[in-house]
Amino acid sequence: MPGGDLVKVLGTRFGVRQNKTQTDVFVRSGKVLFSPGEQPRGVELTARQKASYNREKTHFLVDKDATLNELAWQSGGLEFEHTPMQEVISDLEQHFHAKITLKNTSMRACLHTAPLTSQSLEKVLESLALTYQFRVSNPAPDQYVLSGGICQ
């Protein structure tokens, strides 16, 4: 790997994304030892943890409660497990390159669970609308507004 980064598999399911300046490691299950080449010590990551190392800034960051959708690029879809609606919306926006506005702020903390899906954004929003009684509008291309909603 560029920069002498070491990623050691310790019996796990994980993903690595790398470009010229950054390496990201996300662990779905098990353990991974991630040692950026420029760092004297690495970090042992376990399930749902993510570490990022930026070589330009020599900055190492560990997220101990990363979203399952860090691996959406690898699995081909999104999944949610007791995920706050605010995070669901954020993951949908990133994955589909769209802007989604959640009008009812009391819905932000509402927990959502959905198995791995590779459906279109429109189908995912339709499912959310049925589950939480949202009204979905599409005022412009790649822009969606979720109004109303009841947390169940």
N, C-alpha and C positions, 0 to 999 in steps of 0.2 A: 504494500500500500504506500502511496505517497507520504512523505514526511515520517516514515518509519512507525506509523501507528500500528499497534498490536490489538487484535480482537481475538480472544481465546474462548472457544465454545466449551461450556461446562455442562452439557446435556440440556438442551433448550430449544425453543422456537424463538427466533429473533430476526431482525432486519437491520441492514446497514445501508445508509445513503451517504454518498460522498461526492464532493466536487472539489475544485481547486483550493478552496479556503476552509471548508467545513466537513467534519465527519459527524454523523448522527447514528447512534445505536439505540434501538428500541427492543426491549425484551417482552415477549408475549408470555412465555412460561420458562421456568428453569433459571439458570444463572449464566451471565457472561462477564468476563473480565475485559474491560476496555482501558487500554493504556495509550494515550496519545504520545507520539514519539518525543515531543518536546517537554513532556511532564515527567517528573521524577517517579511518581506513583500513579497507578491506575485506580479505577473504581470498579467494584463488583456490583453488577446490576442484577436485580431479580424481577419477577413478573410485574408488568405495567410500569417499568421504570425506563427512562430515556436519558441518555447523556449526549451532549453536543460539545464538540471542541472546535473552536474557531482559530485556525493557525495564524491569521493576520493579527488578531488581537491577543493571541495566546490566552484565550478565555475558555475555561472549562465549566460547563453548567450541567447539573443533574436535576431532572424532574422526577420526583418519587411517586407521582400520581398522573402519569401520562395517559392520554386517551388511547383506546384500542385502535382508533383509526389512523394512528401513526403508520400502520402497515397497509393502509387502504390501497396504496400504489402497488403493493405486492399481492394482496388478496383479491383485488379487482372490485371490492365493494366496501361498504360501511357497515359497522355494527355498533350497537349501543347496549351497555349493561348498567342499569341504574345510573344513567347519565343525565345531569341537569340539562334542561331544555336550552339554556344559554350555550352550553358546550355543543349540543346537538346542532344548533343553528350555525355555530362557528365552523364545525366540521363539514356541514353541508356546503357552506359558502366556499370553503377552501377546496373541497373536492370537486364541486361543480362550477367554480369560478363565477359565482352569482352573488348578488346582494339580497339578503333576507332580513326583513324588519319584523321583529316580534313586538307588536303594539301593546299587548297586555303584559306589563312588567311583572305582575304577580306570577306569571307562568315561567319565569326564568329559572326558578329553582325546582320546578316540577321534574321528577325523575322519569326517564324514558328508557325502555328496554325494547330492542328489536334485533333479531338475528341478522347475520351477515346477508346483505342484499346488494345486488348490482343493478337495481332498478334505476330508472331515470329520475331526475329531480322532481318532475311533475308527479310521478307515482309515489315517491316518498312523501311529498307534501300532501298529496291526497290521503295517504294513510294517516299522517299526523292529524289532518283535518277530521277524519272519521273518528279517530281515537280521542282527540281532545276538543272536538267541536270548534275547531278554528274555521274562520272564513278566509279563504286564500284568494288574493287578487294579484294580478300581474300587470302593474302599471306601465312597465317598459321592458324591453328585452333583457333577460337575465336579472330582473328585479322582481321580488316577491314580497308581499305584505301578509302577515298572519295576524288576524284580528280576532278578538274574543278569546274563547278557550276556557276550559274547565279542567283543572288538575285532578286526576283520579288516583 
